[in-house]
C-alpha cells in the first residue's frame, strides 16, 4: 500500500539545499518514490492548531512502507542526511495510505 514521508523543516542555512536536491531526488526515484510537495517550491499554510516552528513542508510518496524505509536507510542517502542536518532540523513521519 502507498506510503508517505511527511517532512517538517526548520531551515536556518540555505547553503545545503543546492547540494541535496538533485542527488536525493534520484535516490527517492531509485526506491520508487516521488515528490508530491517540496519545501522549496510549494506554499503551505496552517488551517488548524498551533503553528509549528517550521519553515517548510515536504511530502514524498512511495509505493510501500518498505520502499520508504529502504530509501531512508540506503547507504547512499546517509551523507545527505548529515548534509541536511548542518543547516536544518527535520521531523519526518512515515504514514501508510489507507482507505476509510
Biopython code that builds the backbone (N, CA, C, O; Angstrom):
import numpy as np
from Bio.PDB.StructureBuilder import StructureBuilder

atoms = [
    (1, "UNK", "N", (0.838, -1.178, 0.000)),
    (1, "UNK", "CA", (0.000, 0.000, 0.000)),
    (1, "UNK", "C", (0.890, 1.252, 0.000)),
    (1, "UNK", "O", (1.965, 1.257, 0.600)),
    (2, "UNK", "N", (0.439, 2.285, -0.664)),
    (2, "UNK", "CA", (1.173, 3.540, -0.761)),
    (2, "UNK", "C", (1.539, 4.077, 0.618)),
    (2, "UNK", "O", (0.780, 3.939, 1.576)),
    (3, "UNK", "N", (2.720, 4.694, 0.700)),
    (3, "UNK", "CA", (3.182, 5.298, 1.951)),
    (3, "UNK", "C", (3.685, 6.708, 1.660)),
    (3, "UNK", "O", (4.094, 7.017, 0.541)),
    (4, "UNK", "N", (3.648, 7.542, 2.669)),
    (4, "UNK", "CA", (4.049, 8.937, 2.528)),
    (4, "UNK", "C", (5.045, 9.314, 3.612)),
    (4, "UNK", "O", (4.836, 9.042, 4.795)),
    (5, "UNK", "N", (6.121, 9.940, 3.191)),
    (5, "UNK", "CA", (7.054, 10.549, 4.132)),
    (5, "UNK", "C", (6.667, 12.016, 4.226)),
    (5, "UNK", "O", (6.702, 12.742, 3.233)),
    (6, "UNK", "N", (6.300, 12.442, 5.420)),
    (6, "UNK", "CA", (5.910, 13.823, 5.680)),
    (6, "UNK", "C", (7.053, 14.467, 6.452)),
    (6, "UNK", "O", (7.396, 14.022, 7.547)),
    (7, "UNK", "N", (7.636, 15.505, 5.885)),
    (7, "UNK", "CA", (8.818, 16.139, 6.480)),
    (7, "UNK", "C", (8.493, 17.581, 6.835)),
    (7, "UNK", "O", (8.051, 18.352, 5.983)),
    (8, "UNK", "N", (8.710, 17.941, 8.078)),
    (8, "UNK", "CA", (8.500, 19.300, 8.565)),
    (8, "UNK", "C", (9.871, 19.906, 8.822)),
    (8, "UNK", "O", (10.609, 19.435, 9.686)),
    (9, "UNK", "N", (10.210, 20.940, 8.081)),
    (9, "UNK", "CA", (11.551, 21.519, 8.093)),
    (9, "UNK", "C", (11.632, 22.815, 8.875)),
    (9, "UNK", "O", (10.713, 23.634, 8.852)),
    (10, "UNK", "N", (12.738, 22.984, 9.560)),
    (10, "UNK", "CA", (13.155, 24.273, 10.115)),
    (10, "UNK", "C", (14.542, 24.514, 9.522)),
    (10, "UNK", "O", (15.523, 23.932, 9.985)),
    (11, "UNK", "N", (14.631, 25.363, 8.508)),
    (11, "UNK", "CA", (15.892, 25.625, 7.801)),
    (11, "UNK", "C", (16.456, 26.957, 8.265)),
    (11, "UNK", "O", (15.754, 27.968, 8.278)),
    (12, "UNK", "N", (17.737, 26.954, 8.647)),
    (12, "UNK", "CA", (18.396, 28.197, 9.045)),
    (12, "UNK", "C", (19.601, 28.507, 8.175)),
    (12, "UNK", "O", (20.142, 29.611, 8.246)),
    (13, "UNK", "N", (20.027, 27.568, 7.366)),
    (13, "UNK", "CA", (21.175, 27.782, 6.475)),
    (13, "UNK", "C", (20.797, 27.281, 5.087)),
    (13, "UNK", "O", (20.533, 26.092, 4.908)),
    (14, "UNK", "N", (20.770, 28.169, 4.111)),
    (14, "UNK", "CA", (20.348, 27.820, 2.753)),
    (14, "UNK", "C", (21.482, 27.278, 1.879)),
    (14, "UNK", "O", (21.292, 27.106, 0.675)),
    (15, "UNK", "N", (22.644, 27.008, 2.452)),
    (15, "UNK", "CA", (23.769, 26.543, 1.628)),
    (15, "UNK", "C", (23.677, 25.068, 1.255)),
    (15, "UNK", "O", (24.261, 24.663, 0.250)),
    (16, "UNK", "N", (22.966, 24.252, 2.026)),
    (16, "UNK", "CA", (22.922, 22.820, 1.751)),
    (16, "UNK", "C", (21.928, 22.397, 0.676)),
    (16, "UNK", "O", (22.226, 21.437, -0.036)),
    (17, "UNK", "N", (20.746, 23.047, 0.497)),
    (17, "UNK", "CA", (19.776, 22.532, -0.470)),
    (17, "UNK", "C", (20.291, 22.349, -1.907)),
    (17, "UNK", "O", (19.926, 21.355, -2.534)),
    (18, "UNK", "N", (21.109, 23.240, -2.459)),
    (18, "UNK", "CA", (21.575, 23.006, -3.832)),
    (18, "UNK", "C", (22.403, 21.715, -3.979)),
    (18, "UNK", "O", (22.401, 21.096, -5.044)),
    (19, "UNK", "N", (23.098, 21.318, -2.926)),
    (19, "UNK", "CA", (23.905, 20.086, -2.965)),
    (19, "UNK", "C", (23.048, 18.852, -2.686)),
    (19, "UNK", "O", (23.469, 17.731, -2.970)),
    (20, "UNK", "N", (21.883, 19.045, -2.148)),
    (20, "UNK", "CA", (20.997, 17.972, -1.686)),
    (20, "UNK", "C", (19.934, 17.601, -2.727)),
    (20, "UNK", "O", (19.631, 16.425, -2.929)),
    (21, "UNK", "N", (19.386, 18.607, -3.371)),
    (21, "UNK", "CA", (18.175, 18.456, -4.183)),
    (21, "UNK", "C", (18.291, 17.377, -5.274)),
    (21, "UNK", "O", (17.524, 16.415, -5.243)),
    (22, "UNK", "N", (19.194, 17.496, -6.209)),
    (22, "UNK", "CA", (19.257, 16.569, -7.344)),
    (22, "UNK", "C", (19.643, 15.146, -6.945)),
    (22, "UNK", "O", (18.973, 14.203, -7.367)),
    (23, "UNK", "N", (20.702, 14.952, -6.144)),
    (23, "UNK", "CA", (21.044, 13.578, -5.783)),
    (23, "UNK", "C", (19.961, 12.881, -4.972)),
    (23, "UNK", "O", (19.726, 11.686, -5.152)),
    (24, "UNK", "N", (19.305, 13.606, -4.089)),
    (24, "UNK", "CA", (18.264, 12.987, -3.262)),
    (24, "UNK", "C", (17.021, 12.696, -4.104)),
    (24, "UNK", "O", (16.347, 11.690, -3.880)),
    (25, "UNK", "N", (16.715, 13.555, -5.061)),
    (25, "UNK", "CA", (15.612, 13.285, -5.980)),
    (25, "UNK", "C", (15.859, 11.971, -6.718)),
    (25, "UNK", "O", (14.935, 11.174, -6.883)),
    (26, "UNK", "N", (17.086, 11.737, -7.160)),
    (26, "UNK", "CA", (17.434, 10.478, -7.841)),
    (26, "UNK", "C", (17.322, 9.284, -6.890)),
    (26, "UNK", "O", (16.851, 8.220, -7.292)),
    (27, "UNK", "N", (17.749, 9.450, -5.635)),
    (27, "UNK", "CA", (17.659, 8.352, -4.669)),
    (27, "UNK", "C", (16.198, 8.015, -4.336)),
    (27, "UNK", "O", (15.846, 6.847, -4.170)),
    (28, "UNK", "N", (15.373, 9.027, -4.242)),
    (28, "UNK", "CA", (13.950, 8.793, -3.998)),
    (28, "UNK", "C", (13.356, 8.007, -5.162)),
    (28, "UNK", "O", (12.618, 7.046, -4.946)),
    (29, "UNK", "N", (13.668, 8.405, -6.386)),
    (29, "UNK", "CA", (13.170, 7.694, -7.575)),
    (29, "UNK", "C", (13.698, 6.264, -7.626)),
    (29, "UNK", "O", (12.983, 5.354, -8.046)),
    (30, "UNK", "N", (14.941, 6.061, -7.202)),
    (30, "UNK", "CA", (15.538, 4.721, -7.170)),
    (30, "UNK", "C", (14.683, 3.764, -6.344)),
    (30, "UNK", "O", (14.636, 2.566, -6.623)),
    (31, "UNK", "N", (14.008, 4.294, -5.327)),
    (31, "UNK", "CA", (13.184, 3.469, -4.439)),
    (31, "UNK", "C", (11.689, 3.587, -4.772)),
    (31, "UNK", "O", (10.833, 3.239, -3.958)),
    (32, "UNK", "N", (11.394, 4.079, -5.969)),
    (32, "UNK", "CA", (10.011, 4.145, -6.435)),
    (32, "UNK", "C", (9.236, 5.337, -5.919)),
    (32, "UNK", "O", (8.014, 5.387, -6.064)),
    (33, "UNK", "N", (9.924, 6.308, -5.315)),
    (33, "UNK", "CA", (9.241, 7.458, -4.730)),
    (33, "UNK", "C", (9.189, 8.652, -5.659)),
    (33, "UNK", "O", (9.871, 8.708, -6.682)),
    (34, "UNK", "N", (8.358, 9.605, -5.269)),
    (34, "UNK", "CA", (8.262, 10.873, -5.991)),
    (34, "UNK", "C", (7.775, 11.956, -5.031)),
    (34, "UNK", "O", (7.021, 11.698, -4.093)),
    (35, "UNK", "N", (8.232, 13.175, -5.302)),
    (35, "UNK", "CA", (7.776, 14.307, -4.502)),
    (35, "UNK", "C", (6.337, 14.644, -4.860)),
    (35, "UNK", "O", (5.977, 14.685, -6.036)),
    (36, "UNK", "N", (5.524, 14.883, -3.855)),
    (36, "UNK", "CA", (4.170, 15.393, -4.024)),
    (36, "UNK", "C", (4.183, 16.902, -3.756)),
    (36, "UNK", "O", (3.562, 17.677, -4.484)),
    (37, "UNK", "N", (4.889, 17.300, -2.715)),
    (37, "UNK", "CA", (5.094, 18.711, -2.374)),
    (37, "UNK", "C", (6.525, 18.844, -1.882)),
    (37, "UNK", "O", (7.051, 17.953, -1.216)),
    (38, "UNK", "N", (7.146, 19.963, -2.216)),
    (38, "UNK", "CA", (8.556, 20.139, -1.865)),
    (38, "UNK", "C", (8.763, 21.458, -1.137)),
    (38, "UNK", "O", (8.262, 22.504, -1.551)),
    (39, "UNK", "N", (9.497, 21.385, -0.067)),
    (39, "UNK", "CA", (9.756, 22.525, 0.811)),
    (39, "UNK", "C", (10.091, 23.797, 0.060)),
    (39, "UNK", "O", (9.581, 24.866, 0.395)),
    (40, "UNK", "N", (10.928, 23.701, -0.936)),
    (40, "UNK", "CA", (11.451, 24.896, -1.586)),
    (40, "UNK", "C", (10.516, 25.496, -2.619)),
    (40, "UNK", "O", (10.739, 26.626, -3.054)),
    (41, "UNK", "N", (9.471, 24.776, -3.031)),
    (41, "UNK", "CA", (8.673, 25.296, -4.135)),
    (41, "UNK", "C", (7.159, 25.256, -3.931)),
    (41, "UNK", "O", (6.415, 25.680, -4.815)),
    (42, "UNK", "N", (6.696, 24.765, -2.809)),
    (42, "UNK", "CA", (5.245, 24.647, -2.599)),
    (42, "UNK", "C", (4.802, 25.480, -1.404)),
    (42, "UNK", "O", (5.272, 25.261, -0.288)),
    (43, "UNK", "N", (3.898, 26.436, -1.628)),
    (43, "UNK", "CA", (3.376, 27.195, -0.492)),
    (43, "UNK", "C", (2.548, 26.300, 0.431)),
    (43, "UNK", "O", (1.957, 25.315, -0.011)),
    (44, "UNK", "N", (2.515, 26.648, 1.692)),
    (44, "UNK", "CA", (1.727, 25.901, 2.665)),
    (44, "UNK", "C", (1.187, 26.887, 3.696)),
    (44, "UNK", "O", (1.704, 27.994, 3.848)),
    (45, "UNK", "N", (0.152, 26.473, 4.392)),
    (45, "UNK", "CA", (-0.434, 27.322, 5.427)),
    (45, "UNK", "C", (-1.064, 26.449, 6.505)),
    (45, "UNK", "O", (-1.453, 25.308, 6.259)),
    (46, "UNK", "N", (-1.151, 26.999, 7.675)),
    (46, "UNK", "CA", (-1.823, 26.326, 8.790)),
    (46, "UNK", "C", (-3.322, 26.538, 8.646)),
    (46, "UNK", "O", (-3.790, 27.657, 8.435)),
    (47, "UNK", "N", (-4.064, 25.446, 8.763)),
    (47, "UNK", "CA", (-5.520, 25.566, 8.711)),
    (47, "UNK", "C", (-6.149, 25.373, 10.087)),
    (47, "UNK", "O", (-7.233, 25.890, 10.356)),
    (48, "UNK", "N", (-5.464, 24.625, 10.960)),
    (48, "UNK", "CA", (-5.948, 24.406, 12.322)),
    (48, "UNK", "C", (-4.765, 24.199, 13.241)),
    (48, "UNK", "O", (-3.681, 23.817, 12.798)),
    (49, "UNK", "N", (-4.971, 24.447, 14.504)),
    (49, "UNK", "CA", (-3.943, 24.173, 15.502)),
    (49, "UNK", "C", (-2.899, 25.264, 15.593)),
    (49, "UNK", "O", (-3.003, 26.314, 14.960)),
    (50, "UNK", "N", (-1.893, 24.985, 16.396)),
    (50, "UNK", "CA", (-0.812, 25.934, 16.627)),
    (50, "UNK", "C", (0.255, 25.815, 15.553)),
    (50, "UNK", "O", (0.593, 24.717, 15.109)),
    (51, "UNK", "N", (0.770, 26.941, 15.152)),
    (51, "UNK", "CA", (1.824, 26.981, 14.143)),
    (51, "UNK", "C", (3.079, 26.291, 14.684)),
    (51, "UNK", "O", (3.649, 26.744, 15.677)),
    (52, "UNK", "N", (3.520, 25.194, 14.038)),
    (52, "UNK", "CA", (4.781, 24.584, 14.466)),
    (52, "UNK", "C", (5.949, 25.472, 14.063)),
    (52, "UNK", "O", (5.820, 26.299, 13.160)),
    (53, "UNK", "N", (7.060, 25.309, 14.713)),
    (53, "UNK", "CA", (8.253, 26.108, 14.430)),
    (53, "UNK", "C", (8.973, 25.519, 13.214)),
    (53, "UNK", "O", (10.027, 24.896, 13.340)),
    (54, "UNK", "N", (8.377, 25.730, 12.029)),
    (54, "UNK", "CA", (8.940, 25.195, 10.792)),
    (54, "UNK", "C", (8.944, 26.266, 9.709)),
    (54, "UNK", "O", (8.219, 27.257, 9.788)),
    (55, "UNK", "N", (9.778, 26.043, 8.696)),
    (55, "UNK", "CA", (9.847, 26.951, 7.558)),
    (55, "UNK", "C", (9.357, 26.292, 6.277)),
    (55, "UNK", "O", (9.232, 26.968, 5.256)),
    (56, "UNK", "N", (9.078, 24.997, 6.299)),
    (56, "UNK", "CA", (8.609, 24.324, 5.096)),
    (56, "UNK", "C", (8.151, 22.906, 5.335)),
    (56, "UNK", "O", (8.431, 22.310, 6.375)),
    (57, "UNK", "N", (7.435, 22.368, 4.346)),
    (57, "UNK", "CA", (6.876, 21.024, 4.403)),
    (57, "UNK", "C", (7.219, 20.299, 3.108)),
    (57, "UNK", "O", (7.158, 20.885, 2.027)),
    (58, "UNK", "N", (7.578, 19.028, 3.218)),
    (58, "UNK", "CA", (7.796, 18.180, 2.046)),
    (58, "UNK", "C", (6.963, 16.918, 2.209)),
    (58, "UNK", "O", (6.864, 16.370, 3.306)),
    (59, "UNK", "N", (6.371, 16.463, 1.124)),
    (59, "UNK", "CA", (5.594, 15.233, 1.105)),
    (59, "UNK", "C", (6.122, 14.360, -0.025)),
    (59, "UNK", "O", (6.157, 14.780, -1.182)),
    (60, "UNK", "N", (6.535, 13.140, 0.317)),
    (60, "UNK", "CA", (7.094, 12.205, -0.658)),
    (60, "UNK", "C", (6.244, 10.939, -0.661)),
    (60, "UNK", "O", (5.960, 10.376, 0.396)),
    (61, "UNK", "N", (5.840, 10.492, -1.843)),
    (61, "UNK", "CA", (5.034, 9.292, -1.988)),
    (61, "UNK", "C", (5.918, 8.117, -2.396)),
    (61, "UNK", "O", (6.761, 8.246, -3.284)),
    (62, "UNK", "N", (5.724, 6.982, -1.750)),
    (62, "UNK", "CA", (6.423, 5.735, -2.075)),
    (62, "UNK", "C", (5.390, 4.642, -2.321)),
    (62, "UNK", "O", (4.266, 4.732, -1.827)),
    (63, "UNK", "N", (5.755, 3.613, -3.077)),
    (63, "UNK", "CA", (4.792, 2.541, -3.333)),
    (63, "UNK", "C", (4.428, 1.743, -2.079)),
    (63, "UNK", "O", (3.322, 1.211, -1.988)),
    (64, "UNK", "N", (5.345, 1.655, -1.115)),
    (64, "UNK", "CA", (5.101, 0.889, 0.120)),
    (64, "UNK", "C", (5.897, 1.501, 1.266)),
    (64, "UNK", "O", (6.797, 2.312, 1.050)),
    (65, "UNK", "N", (5.554, 1.105, 2.475)),
    (65, "UNK", "CA", (6.332, 1.499, 3.653)),
    (65, "UNK", "C", (7.758, 0.964, 3.538)),
    (65, "UNK", "O", (8.716, 1.647, 3.901)),
    (66, "UNK", "N", (7.888, -0.252, 3.035)),
    (66, "UNK", "CA", (9.218, -0.869, 2.897)),
    (66, "UNK", "C", (10.097, -0.076, 1.941)),
    (66, "UNK", "O", (11.291, 0.091, 2.189)),
    (67, "UNK", "N", (9.513, 0.417, 0.842)),
    (67, "UNK", "CA", (10.287, 1.217, -0.121)),
    (67, "UNK", "C", (10.752, 2.523, 0.521)),
    (67, "UNK", "O", (11.881, 2.959, 0.293)),
    (68, "UNK", "N", (9.894, 3.143, 1.315)),
    (68, "UNK", "CA", (10.270, 4.380, 2.003)),
    (68, "UNK", "C", (11.395, 4.128, 2.997)),
    (68, "UNK", "O", (12.341, 4.911, 3.079)),
    (69, "UNK", "N", (11.296, 3.051, 3.743)),
    (69, "UNK", "CA", (12.364, 2.714, 4.697)),
    (69, "UNK", "C", (13.666, 2.403, 3.965)),
    (69, "UNK", "O", (14.744, 2.788, 4.418)),
    (70, "UNK", "N", (13.563, 1.704, 2.828)),
    (70, "UNK", "CA", (14.765, 1.376, 2.049)),
    (70, "UNK", "C", (15.447, 2.641, 1.567)),
    (70, "UNK", "O", (16.676, 2.715, 1.568)),
    (71, "UNK", "N", (14.672, 3.647, 1.150)),
    (71, "UNK", "CA", (15.269, 4.933, 0.753)),
    (71, "UNK", "C", (15.985, 5.575, 1.937)),
    (71, "UNK", "O", (17.146, 5.972, 1.831)),
    (72, "UNK", "N", (15.286, 5.674, 3.059)),
    (72, "UNK", "CA", (15.869, 6.360, 4.208)),
    (72, "UNK", "C", (17.088, 5.633, 4.753)),
    (72, "UNK", "O", (18.009, 6.269, 5.265)),
    (73, "UNK", "N", (17.106, 4.310, 4.649)),
    (73, "UNK", "CA", (18.224, 3.511, 5.158)),
    (73, "UNK", "C", (19.320, 3.277, 4.124)),
    (73, "UNK", "O", (20.363, 2.711, 4.450)),
    (74, "UNK", "N", (19.099, 3.705, 2.882)),
    (74, "UNK", "CA", (20.073, 3.489, 1.805)),
    (74, "UNK", "C", (21.411, 4.125, 2.189)),
    (74, "UNK", "O", (21.446, 5.306, 2.532)),
    (75, "UNK", "N", (22.512, 3.370, 2.139)),
    (75, "UNK", "CA", (23.827, 3.929, 2.466)),
    (75, "UNK", "C", (24.189, 5.158, 1.623)),
    (75, "UNK", "O", (24.930, 6.027, 2.084)),
    (76, "UNK", "N", (23.677, 5.234, 0.407)),
    (76, "UNK", "CA", (23.939, 6.412, -0.433)),
    (76, "UNK", "C", (23.261, 7.662, 0.119)),
    (76, "UNK", "O", (23.729, 8.775, -0.119)),
    (77, "UNK", "N", (22.175, 7.490, 0.846)),
    (77, "UNK", "CA", (21.437, 8.630, 1.388)),
    (77, "UNK", "C", (22.052, 9.179, 2.675)),
    (77, "UNK", "O", (21.860, 10.352, 2.994)),
    (78, "UNK", "N", (22.771, 8.369, 3.401)),
    (78, "UNK", "CA", (23.281, 8.769, 4.715)),
    (78, "UNK", "C", (24.100, 10.067, 4.697)),
    (78, "UNK", "O", (23.902, 10.902, 5.580)),
    (79, "UNK", "N", (25.011, 10.277, 3.734)),
    (79, "UNK", "CA", (25.748, 11.550, 3.724)),
    (79, "UNK", "C", (24.837, 12.756, 3.488)),
    (79, "UNK", "O", (25.138, 13.860, 3.943)),
    (80, "UNK", "N", (23.730, 12.549, 2.782)),
    (80, "UNK", "CA", (22.814, 13.661, 2.524)),
    (80, "UNK", "C", (21.980, 13.993, 3.758)),
    (80, "UNK", "O", (21.587, 15.144, 3.952)),
    (81, "UNK", "N", (21.709, 12.994, 4.588)),
    (81, "UNK", "CA", (21.068, 13.278, 5.871)),
    (81, "UNK", "C", (21.990, 14.167, 6.698)),
    (81, "UNK", "O", (21.557, 15.168, 7.269)),
    (82, "UNK", "N", (23.251, 13.793, 6.756)),
    (82, "UNK", "CA", (24.227, 14.590, 7.517)),
    (82, "UNK", "C", (24.350, 15.994, 6.939)),
    (82, "UNK", "O", (24.429, 16.962, 7.696)),
    (83, "UNK", "N", (24.368, 16.126, 5.619)),
    (83, "UNK", "CA", (24.433, 17.444, 4.983)),
    (83, "UNK", "C", (23.219, 18.272, 5.368)),
    (83, "UNK", "O", (23.354, 19.433, 5.753)),
    (84, "UNK", "N", (22.038, 17.684, 5.266)),
    (84, "UNK", "CA", (20.798, 18.393, 5.603)),
    (84, "UNK", "C", (20.822, 18.872, 7.052)),
    (84, "UNK", "O", (20.360, 19.971, 7.360)),
    (85, "UNK", "N", (21.364, 18.040, 7.932)),
    (85, "UNK", "CA", (21.381, 18.382, 9.354)),
    (85, "UNK", "C", (22.342, 19.518, 9.690)),
    (85, "UNK", "O", (22.283, 20.063, 10.792)),
    (86, "UNK", "N", (23.227, 19.885, 8.760)),
    (86, "UNK", "CA", (24.127, 21.015, 9.024)),
    (86, "UNK", "C", (23.409, 22.349, 8.989)),
    (86, "UNK", "O", (23.893, 23.328, 9.556)),
    (87, "UNK", "N", (22.253, 22.402, 8.325)),
    (87, "UNK", "CA", (21.559, 23.682, 8.209)),
    (87, "UNK", "C", (20.063, 23.608, 8.414)),
    (87, "UNK", "O", (19.336, 24.540, 8.072)),
    (88, "UNK", "N", (19.596, 22.487, 8.978)),
    (88, "UNK", "CA", (18.162, 22.381, 9.212)),
    (88, "UNK", "C", (17.875, 21.303, 10.253)),
    (88, "UNK", "O", (18.726, 20.483, 10.598)),
    (89, "UNK", "N", (16.662, 21.347, 10.723)),
    (89, "UNK", "CA", (16.154, 20.288, 11.593)),
    (89, "UNK", "C", (14.881, 19.785, 10.927)),
    (89, "UNK", "O", (14.068, 20.578, 10.453)),
    (90, "UNK", "N", (14.709, 18.476, 10.891)),
    (90, "UNK", "CA", (13.564, 17.892, 10.218)),
    (90, "UNK", "C", (12.871, 16.886, 11.132)),
    (90, "UNK", "O", (13.515, 16.040, 11.753)),
    (91, "UNK", "N", (11.558, 16.994, 11.200)),
    (91, "UNK", "CA", (10.731, 15.942, 11.809)),
    (91, "UNK", "C", (10.140, 15.190, 10.620)),
    (91, "UNK", "O", (9.431, 15.775, 9.801)),
    (92, "UNK", "N", (10.437, 13.877, 10.525)),
    (92, "UNK", "CA", (9.960, 13.084, 9.408)),
    (92, "UNK", "C", (9.042, 11.978, 9.933)),
    (92, "UNK", "O", (9.399, 11.214, 10.830)),
    (93, "UNK", "N", (7.865, 11.924, 9.348)),
    (93, "UNK", "CA", (6.855, 10.946, 9.743)),
    (93, "UNK", "C", (6.569, 10.073, 8.539)),
    (93, "UNK", "O", (6.383, 10.582, 7.434)),
    (94, "UNK", "N", (6.531, 8.765, 8.738)),
    (94, "UNK", "CA", (6.155, 7.835, 7.687)),
    (94, "UNK", "C", (4.751, 7.327, 7.983)),
    (94, "UNK", "O", (4.487, 6.786, 9.057)),
    (95, "UNK", "N", (3.857, 7.509, 7.022)),
    (95, "UNK", "CA", (2.467, 7.101, 7.229)),
    (95, "UNK", "C", (1.994, 6.287, 6.022)),
    (95, "UNK", "O", (2.246, 6.636, 4.869)),
    (96, "UNK", "N", (1.309, 5.202, 6.328)),
    (96, "UNK", "CA", (0.769, 4.376, 5.250)),
    (96, "UNK", "C", (-0.583, 4.917, 4.822)),
    (96, "UNK", "O", (-1.435, 5.234, 5.652)),
    (97, "UNK", "N", (-0.763, 5.015, 3.514)),
    (97, "UNK", "CA", (-2.068, 5.428, 2.990)),
    (97, "UNK", "C", (-3.100, 4.356, 3.282)),
    (97, "UNK", "O", (-2.785, 3.166, 3.254)),
    (98, "UNK", "N", (-4.308, 4.756, 3.556)),
    (98, "UNK", "CA", (-5.355, 3.788, 3.802)),
    (98, "UNK", "C", (-6.680, 4.378, 3.360)),
    (98, "UNK", "O", (-6.821, 5.594, 3.226)),
    (99, "UNK", "N", (-7.627, 3.524, 3.142)),
    (99, "UNK", "CA", (-8.960, 3.967, 2.745)),
    (99, "UNK", "C", (-9.887, 3.837, 3.937)),
    (99, "UNK", "O", (-9.800, 2.899, 4.729)),
    (100, "UNK", "N", (-10.769, 4.804, 4.036)),
    (100, "UNK", "CA", (-11.778, 4.710, 5.084)),
    (100, "UNK", "C", (-11.517, 5.520, 6.293)),
    (100, "UNK", "O", (-12.313, 5.504, 7.231)),
]
sb = StructureBuilder()
sb.init_structure("model")
sb.init_model(0)
sb.init_chain("A")
sb.init_seg("    ")
for serial, (resi, resn, name, xyz) in enumerate(atoms, 1):
    if name == "N":
        sb.init_residue(resn, " ", resi, " ")
    sb.init_atom(name, np.array(xyz, "f"), 0.0, 1.0, " ", f" {name:<3s}", serial, name[0])
structure = sb.get_structure()
